[in-house]
């Protein structure tokens, strides 16, 4: 047990204990162990499996021997716990600059008054020495005396005018941020019911920065997806399994949990024109976004109530139904019209990779001759997996695994052909699942007699679970053996080696012996395994590669499985050489990697696994709204290119409206440079042909070389953003485009850059509804981040609405963020949920961690934590925008009130001989910022809002002012200063002119200093109250209490200070308030100050209204009309009448578990009666229920489809407000559980 040491427990050198506390218990002293000095001559490799790091807790191990080799600051924990980088907001940096300017202003004005005082004393002040004699320290000489007095006045003015430096500003800012953080923590809209997790602001200094985010860098797995892995499909010996095919067309039916498939439905007609005829109904099929050339069909199907549900079906594969007999779903065809997906009202026109079929609602379920007959259909189900039913739709049932006593009820599989192959002892399928059951680092546990698996990664858990359900049950393991059960027969293998996974190898292997056979099983990334396959498998490699591309196009995570049979003599020789390399003191890692490369060669391909990781709920809509707000989103993922592109389309990061999607996949500096030059040229050309708001869309055909465009060099995904309805059918989804010499000759008047490519200019901006996207491979990203290509990469990426970087490492993620921060000077946000996202989160201005299933590494390193990606929309568009808006309003008013208060002394200086005399009571000066003006401005900074949270999300363009720092900048600061200076001038001059040489009706002189100071102070408080009331747009009870309470506080404190405690200004204010002059002066002064402000405010609202002004106005009009409609009186008869009315390879794993298993330490189980010291034992957590709903934008469709943009639902009729309504609703989001992987 370790204990913390403090000053009371440290025995200093030279000190002697006089008394010791009594020790209860038995002290056992172990004598000298002479065996420690013995050496058997055997050498052991000191690697990760023999290291116990500080901070670790032993599990499944009762004791261990160890020697301390690194302690204190040399421990890994201390070495990695460097100084945390301090993050500051852009507002903070601007404030620091402004404070420096204010200090310089203070010094300048003090110097000015010093000079003015010396001049005044030289010409005028010397004549007043009879009444105001100089002090003894002042020289009698006029010139010298005036100079000394001026120098002394400098310090006096520095004290009098010190309130212009906002000392209390930073305190007020921190209080506001602290309160705003609680508003984030208490927001029930960001509460995730399933995990009982609230959003949490882990810092209180970055809230307003959330309202100025320009770039979002997001991980994919566990951030955009759920990180819950499901065994979905596989390929064994060149044949795919997992698809359900339509018998007639051979098209694939994608199976989901929440959608039902109607097989051989017959619709019974009903209604006025209905007869007893029954017509065939279309099958309800789902959309499967594909990256490779593939067509899809959108069909409408009957639903309850006679409505039609629209969905998209993937097309048939190259495999025919004859090759894959079952399962199938039979259906008949219906007449269809092909329409453009971008225009539902368009005439028939094909798109680049999809064919959409649209049915009129009135003609669903009818033949062509009965298209106008209204239907109210019901279905009869017939098919191989369902019985005849007249009650409605019936879901396609999964394969029954109940014959296997170890099956898992939650496991779903719909392709019976694979189970039939396994049960018929087909060799390849047997070998496939045997590999899945043996090649892993999963630990089995029995909980209440039920076998459960504890896996280090969700991928391994899904694969071992699949093998278990298909009859290959992983039972147990020891450091030297592993046992599985195949169809009730136990098979025990001797575990010779585990060659563990790491992010560089991207694969893992196990070497097993059973009988006389030694076999190596390996699984890993497709590109890694394919490079190590034997050369005699070209046919099966080609077919499996097609399956890999198909799986990746469907957004599935793939792993390639391979094996190798080893000769006994070869293995023994390799094992000896591997042991020598393991204990080598020089270049140990390189030698071990060479040994692993040797044995992991000449592999035989076994198959491919495809695991599904679905999108989280609300991801497409969130991304669409964030893009509508003007934020650029970059996805940095470790998945392969096809998977990244498919997920990009699924989550609406990539859309059909994009003009082009560029793919950078060069394998050398020259290739990447060439691609970037071509892409820069294409962006320039497309921008030149981009239509203006007054021009129609032109048909731009970039295939200038005719039909040979398929043979060009750089990959470009050609979108539909610039095509018209009459354009010919385009190339496949991923086409090849190069801007050749003909293109350069056509646009030879374009200004060239240094490398011959067209220079991009800032004024060439993309439109909101089109634009570009770029996909960069990890090996190409290395060159893009190099100094040679850094600027070119930024030129292209900055013109893109979306950027996807695939196959990236954690270090590359951080480098990309640092590049944007350094080169673009943009505010960045990084969001992730795993340990491999920590570097990216720390590098960004704002780090957001998702508290998913991967752990708390990302959350602990983040500034804000949320439970789901969709909550990022509310965090930025609501809390971030509000925080920035509130902070900017607070700062503008704070500087205004400070300058309005302080500069009154400056104007008074011209009338008091620059003597540094204050116009206000010293008590008033002391409490002005403490009691009179602090609370109203704090309430403004905490509760102010221009529009509601609903409208903030509904109109994402409201976020734009924060992107451009429009609400508070140097110009706004200067405006606040000028406003304060003007107010202070009016505040002083009007009362001074009124009370100068003034006499009250009772003959009292009003022109005394105390009366003037009391009057000016009172009018100043009244003005501050009026100004803060005008600044406040959203009134709460706190605003009323602080604003009106501060006004009352002024009069109460003035009374107690002057009358109760006998202050020097006693009676001044009371005497002035008895005279009508005071009230007239106050009214006139406040009107003169407020009139320009009101005029300017009305001018902005009426002539140049902002989007927020329009929304507020429409809301007021709507509310007023609603109230008027509720006040309309109805007659009794009227009341009576009213009452009658597209985953590639990815694998979550960490290095070290293989060797930990072979060491044997993790295998020891604690006795049931073992007592943990000091209560360190752990109980197994009960799984939380997975029901419930989070209550916001929950999507019911689990398949990945692209969102259909809805029109604005607000009350605005103007163009700005309509274009600001964001996102629309998404047809495809996914359920709400997160986990994370360290991708290969």
C-alpha positions, -999 to 999 in steps of 0.1 A, spaced: 0 0 0 13 34 -9 8 65 13 12 102 6 41 119 23 38 154 38 59 175 61 46 158 92 56 123 80 91 131 67 120 123 90 146 149 83 183 140 83 199 145 117 166 144 136 159 118 164 125 105 173 119 112 211 86 93 212 68 71 188 32 64 185 22 30 197 19 5 169 -9 -21 172 -1 -53 153 28 -76 146 59 -63 129 76 -89 108 111 -84 96 123 -103 67 160 -109 69 185 -106 42 176 -126 12 208 -141 -1 190 -156 -31 188 -122 -47 225 -123 -53 223 -157 -71 223 -157 -109 212 -188 -129 226 -173 -161 192 -171 -178 184 -138 -194 149 -123 -196 136 -96 -218 126 -65 -199 96 -54 -219 61 -39 -212 47 -71 -197 73 -69 -169 68 -32 -161 45 -20 -134 40 17 -138 33 41 -110 -4 46 -106 -13 11 -117 -35 -12 -95 -30 -50 -95 -60 -70 -107 -63 -108 -106 -29 -108 -89 -24 -112 -51 13 -103 -50 43 -97 -71 81 -92 -66 96 -61 -80 125 -37 -79 122 0 -82 143 12 -112 127 46 -118 112 67 -91 100 102 -84 102 125 -114 116 97 -135 84 77 -135 64 77 -167 35 94 -150 56 123 -140 75 124 -173 42 127 -191 26 152 -167 42 183 -182 28 217 -177 -7 220 -190 -9 245 -219 -29 275 -208 -57 283 -232 -70 318 -235 -98 332 -257 -96 357 -284 -116 381 -262 -89 377 -235 -61 385 -260 -80 415 -273 -87 427 -237 -50 425 -229 -42 446 -259 -70 471 -249 -58 473 -213 -23 482 -225 -39 509 -247 -60 522 -218 -29 525 -196 -11 544 -224 -41 566 -227 -41 573 -189 -4 582 -190 -10 604 -220 -39 623 -204 -19 627 -172 10 641 -191 -14 665 -209 -28 677 -176 7 680 -161 17 703 -190 -16 722 -187 -13 727 -150 23 740 -153 11 765 -179 -19 775 -159 2 781 -127 27 801 -147 2 825 -161 -28 824 -137 -21 804 -106 7 826 -94 -18 854 -89 -39 833 -65 -10 827 -40 -27 852 -16 -57 828 -13 -39 795 -23 -3 798 -12 22 773 -25 36 747 -2 70 752 13 85 725 -9 75 744 -40 103 768 -52 93 805 -51 105 809 -86 74 810 -109 89 788 -136 104 763 -113 74 763 -90 50 757 -119 71 728 -131 72 711 -97 35 716 -93 29 701 -127 49 670 -119 31 665 -86 -2 669 -104 8 641 -128 7 616 -99 -25 631 -86 -43 626 -119 -29 591 -121 -48 584 -89 -79 603 -98 -83 588 -132 -72 553 -123 -109 541 -126 -104 543 -164 -83 512 -161 -109 485 -155 -93 467 -125 -126 450 -116 -131 439 -152 -113 406 -149 -131 398 -117 -164 405 -134 -155 385 -165 -146 354 -144 -178 357 -124 -198 357 -156 -179 328 -171 -184 308 -139 -221 314 -140 -223 305 -177 -205 273 -170 -232 263 -146 -258 271 -173 -241 246 -195 -239 220 -167 -276 224 -159 -289 222 -195 -313 193 -196 -313 194 -234 -278 180 -233 -286 153 -207 -281 118 -221 -307 95 -204 -291 62 -212 -258 69 -195 -272 94 -170 -246 119 -182 -249 157 -183 -228 180 -203 -200 195 -183 -179 226 -186 -145 215 -173 -131 250 -176 -146 284 -169 -124 305 -191 -133 295 -227 -171 299 -228 -172 328 -253 -147 310 -275 -174 284 -282 -192 312 -301 -163 318 -325 -154 284 -337 -143 283 -373 -129 248 -377 -141 216 -361 -118 186 -361 -137 154 -353 -128 118 -349 -151 92 -365 -154 61 -345 -172 67 -312 -176 103 -320 -198 103 -351 -206 66 -347 -218 46 -317 -187 24 -313 -209 -6 -308 -196 -33 -332 -220 -58 -348 -208 -87 -370 -226 -78 -402 -211 -95 -432 -181 -116 -442 -163 -131 -472 -150 -166 -471 -130 -182 -499 -141 -155 -523 -178 -157 -515 -198 -131 -495 -223 -139 -467 -247 -117 -449 -268 -103 -478 -305 -109 -483 -314 -109 -520 -345 -102 -539 -354 -134 -558 -366 -117 -590 -342 -88 -594 -312 -101 -575 -310 -69 -556 -296 -68 -521 -321 -61 -493 -303 -43 -464 -315 -56 -431 -320 -33 -401 -336 -37 -367 -362 -10 -370 -375 -14 -406 -397 -42 -418 -395 -60 -451 -427 -70 -469 -423 -102 -489 -447 -110 -517 -472 -84 -504 -507 -81 -519 -526 -49 -514 -563 -50 -510 -580 -19 -524 -606 0 -505 -624 33 -509 -650 47 -533 -633 35 -565 -617 5 -550 -626 -30 -562 -617 -65 -551 -586 -64 -573 -553 -70 -557 -522 -56 -572 -486 -64 -563 -468 -40 -539 -432 -30 -540 -408 -43 -514 -397 -19 -487 -360 -15 -494 -334 6 -477 -306 29 -489 -270 18 -489 -247 46 -499 -220 33 -522 -187 49 -532 -180 26 -562 -202 27 -593 -236 14 -582 -272 24 -589 -299 25 -563 -337 25 -566 -360 46 -544 -394 30 -541 -424 40 -521 -443 15 -501 -476 16 -483 -477 24 -447 -504 27 -421 -531 52 -428 -527 51 -466 -495 71 -466 -463 63 -484 -429 58 -468 -400 65 -491 -367 47 -489 -338 37 -511 -327 3 -520 -292 -8 -530 -289 -23 -564 -280 -59 -573 -245 -72 -569 -225 -88 -596 -234 -121 -579 -266 -136 -593 -293 -151 -572 -284 -185 -586 -251 -183 -569 -266 -174 -535 -298 -194 -531 -311 -182 -497 -323 -160 -480 -344 -142 -506 -374 -120 -506 -397 -122 -536 -415 -92 -550 -430 -78 -581 -422 -46 -600 -441 -14 -603 -441 14 -628 -417 41 -618 -406 76 -629 -369 86 -625 -364 120 -610 -335 142 -601 -326 137 -564 -319 174 -560 -353 185 -573 -384 164 -564 -405 182 -590 -380 177 -618 -386 158 -649 -369 123 -652 -332 126 -652 -305 102 -641 -279 111 -615 -243 100 -612 -247 70 -590 -284 66 -580 -317 61 -598 -346 75 -577 -381 62 -583 -409 84 -571 -445 73 -566 -475 95 -565 -493 91 -531 -526 84 -548 -512 57 -571 -493 36 -545 -501 -1 -549 -520 3 -582 -512 -6 -618 -504 20 -645 -541 21 -656 -552 26 -620 -527 53 -610 -554 77 -600 -572 54 -576 -567 62 -539 -555 32 -519 -559 22 -483 -537 -9 -485 -532 -39 -463 -506 -65 -468 -504 -103 -469 -471 -118 -461 -457 -148 -478 -421 -159 -478 -397 -185 -467 -393 -168 -433 -429 -159 -424 -463 -174 -424 -493 -161 -442 -507 -131 -423 -535 -107 -430 -527 -84 -401 -501 -63 -418 -463 -62 -423 -441 -88 -407 -404 -83 -401 -379 -106 -418 -369 -130 -390 -332 -136 -382 -316 -171 -384 -324 -193 -354 -293 -202 -334 -312 -218 -305 -298 -252 -314 -265 -239 -300 -266 -239 -262 -241 -211 -260 -259 -187 -285 -265 -151 -275 -301 -139 -278 -291 -105 -290 -271 -118 -319 -287 -111 -353 -279 -128 -386 -301 -131 -416 -282 -152 -441 -289 -189 -434 -265 -201 -461 -235 -194 -439 -250 -214 -410 -258 -242 -433 -222 -242 -446 -209 -244 -410 -233 -272 -400 -224 -292 -432 -187 -290 -421 -176 -270 -451 -139 -266 -448 -134 -229 -455 -162 -217 -432 -149 -240 -404 -114 -226 -408 -128 -191 -408 -146 -193 -375 -119 -214 -359 -95 -185 -366 -119 -160 -351 -122 -182 -320 -84 -186 -315 -67 -154 -328 -75 -128 -301 -67 -117 -265 -102 -120 -251 -106 -132 -215 -135 -155 -207 -154 -152 -174 -183 -170 -159 -209 -148 -143 -237 -167 -126 -230 -197 -147 -231 -177 -180 -200 -174 -202 -191 -138 -208 -161 -123 -226 -140 -94 -214 -124 -79 -245 -99 -51 -247 -115 -38 -280 -151 -39 -292 -140 -54 -325 -125 -85 -309 -156 -89 -287 -178 -88 -318 -157 -114 -337 -154 -138 -308 -191 -134 -302 -199 -142 -339 -177 -174 -337 -195 -184 -305 -230 -181 -321 -219 -201 -351 -207 -230 -329 -171 -221 -322 -171 -212 -286 -140 -199 -269 -140 -215 -235 -108 -208 -216 -72 -199 -218 -41 -204 -197 -6 -188 -203 3 -218 -225 -30 -231 -239 -64 -220 -253 -95 -241 -254 -125 -238 -278 -156 -259 -282 -167 -268 -318 -202 -283 -320 -199 -297 -285 -163 -311 -290 -135 -295 -271 -103 -286 -289 -73 -276 -269 -44 -258 -285 -9 -252 -271 -3 -214 -273 33 -210 -285 34 -173 -293 12 -142 -294 26 -116 -317 7 -86 -304 -9 -57 -322 4 -21 -324 -4 8 -346 26 3 -368 22 -34 -374 -16 -31 -379 -20 -68 -373 -18 -95 -347 -9 -132 -349 -10 -163 -327 11 -194 -332 -7 -226 -320 2 -263 -318 -23 -291 -319 -9 -326 -323 19 -325 -349 5 -294 -366 18 -259 -360 -3 -231 -374 -1 -193 -374 -33 -173 -375 -32 -137 -384 -57 -109 -388 -52 -72 -396 -55 -44 -421 -62 -53 -457 -32 -35 -471 -9 -51 -445 -22 -86 -449 -23 -85 -487 14 -76 -489 22 -107 -470 0 -132 -489 16 -159 -511 17 -152 -548 -5 -183 -557 -38 -167 -547 -44 -140 -574 -79 -151 -582 -92 -153 -547 -73 -121 -538 -90 -102 -566 -125 -115 -556 -119 -107 -520 -106 -73 -529 -140 -66 -546 -157 -77 -515 -135 -54 -494 -144 -25 -516 -181 -34 -513 -179 -36 -475 -161 -4 -472 -185 13 -496 -213 3 -472 -195 18 -443 -184 -14 -426 -151 -20 -407 -131 -47 -423 -104 -71 -411 -85 -96 -433 -79 -131 -420 -50 -153 -430 -31 -184 -419 1 -202 -424 11 -238 -416 46 -240 -401 72 -268 -402 84 -280 -368 121 -275 -375 115 -241 -390 95 -230 -360 121 -242 -335 148 -223 -353 127 -192 -355 118 -194 -319 154 -195 -308 163 -166 -330 133 -147 -316 144 -153 -280 179 -139 -289 163 -108 -304 141 -103 -274 170 -100 -250 191 -80 -273 204 -47 -258 209 -30 -292 180 -23 -316 157 -48 -299 126 -35 -315 141 -36 -350 153 -71 -346 120 -83 -332 101 -67 -361 123 -84 -385 115 -118 -369 78 -110 -370 81 -100 -407 98 -133 -415 72 -156 -399 42 -135 -410 48 -141 -447 35 -165 -474 1 -164 -457 -30 -181 -471 -61 -159 -473 -89 -172 -452 -115 -144 -455 -127 -110 -445 -149 -98 -417 -172 -68 -419 -184 -51 -387 -210 -24 -386 -206 7 -364 -237 28 -369 -240 65 -367 -252 82 -336 -286 98 -336 -287 134 -350 -253 134 -365 -264 144 -401 -286 172 -389 -259 184 -365 -232 185 -392 -256 202 -416 -265 229 -392 -229 235 -382 -219 239 -418 -249 262 -423 -235 283 -395 -203 287 -415 -181 263 -395 -158 241 -415 -157 205 -404 -127 182 -408 -130 145 -400 -97 128 -390 -101 91 -389 -80 60 -389 -104 41 -413 -97 34 -449 -106 58 -477 -138 41 -489 -151 39 -454 -144 75 -447 -161 86 -479 -192 65 -471 -195 78 -436 -190 113 -450 -221 109 -471 -240 91 -444 -235 120 -419 -241 147 -446 -205 159 -444 -205 151 -481 -236 158 -501 -248 156 -537 -248 194 -539 -210 195 -538 -194 205 -571 -165 181 -566 -149 159 -540 -111 157 -545 -91 127 -534 -54 131 -526 -38 97 -527 -3 103 -541 24 81 -527 53 106 -533 59 143 -529 58 149 -566 24 131 -570 8 149 -542 22 182 -555 7 175 -589 -27 166 -575 -28 197 -554 -19 219 -584 -47 203 -604 -72 207 -577 -63 244 -572 -68 249 -609 -101 231 -608 -113 253 -579 -103 284 -598 -121 273 -630 -152 262 -612 -154 295 -593 -151 314 -625 -181 296 -639 -200 298 -606 -233 316 -613 -240 349 -596 -273 355 -579 -287 372 -611 -274 345 -635 -289 311 -642 -269 280 -635 -247 271 -665 -239 236 -676 -202 232 -671 -187 201 -686 -151 196 -674 -145 165 -695 -128 185 -722 -111 154 -736 -143 137 -744 -149 101 -735 -113 95 -724 -119 111 -690 -118 77 -673 -81 74 -681 -70 105 -664 -47 107 -634 -60 125 -604 -91 112 -586 -121 135 -583 -155 125 -571 -178 143 -595 -209 156 -578 -241 171 -591 -238 207 -579 -232 222 -614 -253 199 -635 -287 208 -650 -316 184 -656 -308 181 -693 -271 171 -687 -261 137 -699 -256 108 -675 -224 115 -656 -194 93 -649 -195 69 -619 -193 82 -584 -155 82 -583 -143 95 -617 -110 107 -629 -105 142 -641 -73 160 -651 -71 196 -664 -48 191 -693 -31 214 -717 -64 221 -736 -79 233 -704 -49 255 -697 -51 270 -732 -88 277 -727 -81 297 -695 -46 310 -703 -56 345 -692 -59 332 -656 -31 346 -634 -6 319 -626 12 313 -593 48 305 -588 43 268 -597 22 275 -627 -11 268 -610 -38 294 -607 -36 315 -576 -66 314 -554 -79 347 -542 -99 354 -511 -127 370 -530 -134 337 -548 -157 322 -522 -179 292 -527 -216 293 -525 -235 280 -496 -253 252 -514 -223 239 -535 -186 240 -529 -159 214 -527 -146 187 -504 -113 169 -502 -103 135 -490 -67 129 -480 -50 96 -473 -27 92 -444 5 86 -464 -4 116 -486 -10 137 -456 26 133 -446 36 152 -477 7 177 -474 20 187 -440 56 191 -453 69 227 -456 70 223 -494 33 216 -499 19 231 -467 7 263 -484 -8 245 -514 -27 221 -492 -41 250 -472 -51 268 -504 -72 239 -515 -85 229 -481 -96 264 -472 -118 265 -503 -135 232 -493 -166 229 -471 -155 196 -458 -121 178 -454 -117 141 -446 -83 127 -436 -82 89 -434 -56 65 -421 -42 92 -399 -22 87 -367 -28 105 -334 3 126 -340 -10 136 -375 -43 147 -360 -25 171 -337 -3 183 -366 -33 191 -387 -48 212 -359 -16 230 -353 -13 238 -390 -47 254 -391 -41 274 -359 -7 286 -372 -14 293 -408 -51 303 -408 -51 320 -373 -85 304 -369 -104 293 -338 -104 255 -337 -123 229 -318 -113 192 -316 -138 165 -305 -131 129 -298 -137 101 -273 -106 80 -270 -70 81 -260 -58 86 -295 -77 119 -297 -60 134 -266 -32 151 -286 -57 166 -310 -79 178 -281 -50 194 -263 -38 211 -295 -70 228 -304 -83 260 -289 -113 241 -275 -112 204 -267 -145 185 -264 -145 150 -250 -173 125 -255 -179 104 -225 -186 72 -244 -176 36 -239 -139 40 -246 -129 55 -213 -123 89 -198 -89 98 -214 -105 122 -239 -128 137 -213 -101 143 -187 -80 161 -214 -109 181 -227 -124 215 -218 -160 204 -223 -175 170 -221 -208 158 -237 -223 124 -241 -233 125 -278 -220 143 -309 -254 159 -315 -251 179 -283 -222 198 -300 -248 217 -320 -264 231 -289 -231 236 -272 -220 259 -300 -251 274 -316 -268 281 -282 -244 282 -253 -214 293 -273 -233 320 -292 -250 332 -261 -218 333 -241 -200 353 -268 -230 376 -273 -233 382 -235 -196 388 -230 -194 413 -259 -224 432 -246 -210 432 -211 -176 445 -223 -191 473 -244 -213 485 -216 -185 481 -190 -161 503 -209 -189 528 -216 -198 533 -180 -162 535 -169 -153 562 -194 -186 581 -188 -177 582 -151 -140 589 -152 -139 615 -180 -162 638 -159 -130 646 -139 -112 655 -171 -139 680 -181 -139 695 -146 -102 700 -148 -106 728 -173 -126 747 -147 -105 740 -116 -71 750 -128 -60 714 -136 -56 709 -99 -67 672 -99 -98 681 -79 -125 654 -82 -161 664 -92 -176 635 -72 -177 627 -35 -148 603 -27 -173 578 -12 -192 578 -45 -159 571 -64 -151 542 -41 -185 524 -44 -194 533 -80 -181 501 -95 -188 480 -64 -225 487 -56 -240 510 -82 -230 494 -115 -216 460 -109 -247 439 -104 -267 451 -134 -238 445 -158 -232 410 -143 -269 401 -148 -265 413 -184 -235 391 -189 -252 360 -174 -288 361 -186 -288 382 -218 -300 367 -251 -311 381 -283 -332 352 -295 -343 320 -279 -324 287 -279 -350 273 -304 -344 301 -329 -306 298 -323 -307 263 -336 -334 269 -362 -314 298 -378 -277 287 -377 -266 318 -395 -270 337 -363 -237 322 -354 -219 342 -382 -212 374 -362 -191 353 -338 -170 339 -367 -162 373 -378 -157 388 -343 -182 415 -352 -198 420 -317 -166 431 -299 -134 443 -316 -112 473 -317 -139 493 -336 -166 484 -311 -142 494 -282 -135 528 -298 -172 533 -303 -178 525 -266 -151 549 -256 -165 577 -278 -199 570 -265 -187 572 -229 -167 604 -236 -198 621 -252 -220 611 -223 -195 624 -197 -192 657 -216 -230 661 -216 -232 649 -180 -208 676 -168 -215 706 -191 -253 708 -188 -253 707 -150 -223 729 -148 -239 755 -171 -272 753 -152 -257 757 -118 -229 782 -126 -237 814 -108 -271 799 -99 -293 811 -70 -323 792 -56 -356 810 -50 -348 813 -13 -316 831 -21 -292 802 -16 -262 799 -39 -263 768 -60 -229 770 -77 -210 753 -49 -188 723 -57 -207 698 -35 -240 706 -51 -226 702 -86 -209 669 -77 -242 655 -61 -262 665 -92 -238 651 -117 -235 618 -97 -273 614 -95 -277 621 -133 -249 596 -140 -267 569 -120 -299 577 -138 -282 575 -172 -265 542 -164 -299 528 -154 -314 540 -187 -285 527 -207 -285 492 -192 -322 490 -197 -317 499 -234 -289 473 -236 -310 445 -221 -330 425 -247 -341 396 -224 -355 406 -190 -355 382 -161 -363 387 -125 -326 391 -118 -323 420 -143 -352 438 -126 -338 433 -92 -302 444 -100 -311 473 -122 -338 489 -101 -321 477 -69 -289 496 -78 -309 528 -83 -325 524 -49 -291 515 -34 -277 548 -46 -302 569 -27 -301 547 4 -263 547 7 -262 585 0 -287 590 28 -268 568 53 -234 581 45 -242 618 46 -270 619 72 -263 589 95 -225 590 93 -221 627 87 -204 627 53 -190 660 38 -218 661 12 -246 661 37 -277 680 25 -263 687 -10 -285 663 -29 -316 670 -7 -312 707 -12 -308 703 -50 -338 680 -53 -360 706 -37 -355 729 -66 -372 725 -99 -339 732 -116 -325 698 -106 -354 679 -122 -353 699 -154 -316 695 -156 -318 658 -151 -345 653 -177 -328 674 -203 -294 658 -197 -307 622 -199 -327 631 -231 -297 646 -248 -276 616 -239 -301 590 -249 -315 606 -280 -285 598 -303 -284 563 -289 -321 557 -296 -319 572 -330 -290 550 -340 -307 519 -326 -339 526 -346 -318 533 -377 -302 499 -374 -334 481 -368 -354 498 -396 -327 503 -422 -300 477 -415 -316 451 -393 -296 421 -384 -310 386 -386 -316 386 -349 -336 418 -352 -358 403 -379 -364 372 -358 -373 392 -328 -397 414 -348 -414 384 -364 -418 368 -330 -434 399 -316 -458 402 -345 -467 366 -342 -472 368 -305 -494 399 -309 -515 383 -336 -519 352 -315 -531 373 -286 -555 392 -308 -569 360 -322 -575 346 -287 -595 378 -278 -620 373 -307 -655 367 -293 -675 339 -308 -713 335 -309 -729 305 -293 -735 289 -327 -700 295 -337 -687 279 -305 -711 250 -311 -699 246 -347 -663 247 -335 -670 219 -310 -683 197 -338 -651 199 -360 -211 41 -474 -165 4 -428 -132 -3 -441 -105 -19 -420 -104 -8 -384 -96 -27 -353 -96 -14 -317 -67 -29 -298 -37 -19 -278 -3 -35 -276 7 -56 -246 -22 -79 -239 -8 -109 -258 24 -110 -237 4 -103 -206 -16 -134 -213 14 -156 -219 30 -143 -187 4 -161 -167 -1 -133 -142 -35 -122 -155 -48 -158 -153 -47 -161 -115 -81 -158 -100 -85 -145 -65 -101 -168 -39 -137 -160 -31 -128 -152 6 -99 -130 -3 -102 -96 15 -88 -66 -4 -68 -43 19 -84 -9 27 -115 -18 6 -97 -18 -27 -119 -46 -41 -142 -39 -70 -176 -51 -78 -188 -60 -112 -210 -32 -124 -245 -41 -135 -252 -31 -171 -275 -1 -174 -307 -5 -192 -306 5 -228 -342 17 -231 -353 52 -229 -350 82 -251 -329 113 -247 -358 135 -258 -343 155 -286 -342 149 -323 -341 112 -318 -341 94 -352 -358 62 -358 -341 51 -390 -309 32 -383 -295 31 -419 -272 58 -432 -291 80 -456 -286 115 -465 -307 143 -450 -334 160 -469 -332 197 -463 -365 212 -452 -376 247 -457 -375 272 -429 -403 269 -404 -398 304 -389 -421 333 -394 -396 352 -416 -405 361 -451 -372 378 -460 -345 361 -478 -318 364 -451 -339 346 -425 -350 319 -449 -315 312 -460 -304 311 -424 -328 283 -414 -305 253 -413 -301 217 -417 -335 202 -422 -343 169 -408 -322 138 -413 -336 105 -425 -306 86 -413 -292 88 -379 -284 61 -355 -288 51 -319 -270 67 -290 -242 46 -276 -206 53 -280 -174 34 -279 -140 40 -294 -112 22 -311 -75 27 -318 -77 21 -355 -52 2 -375 
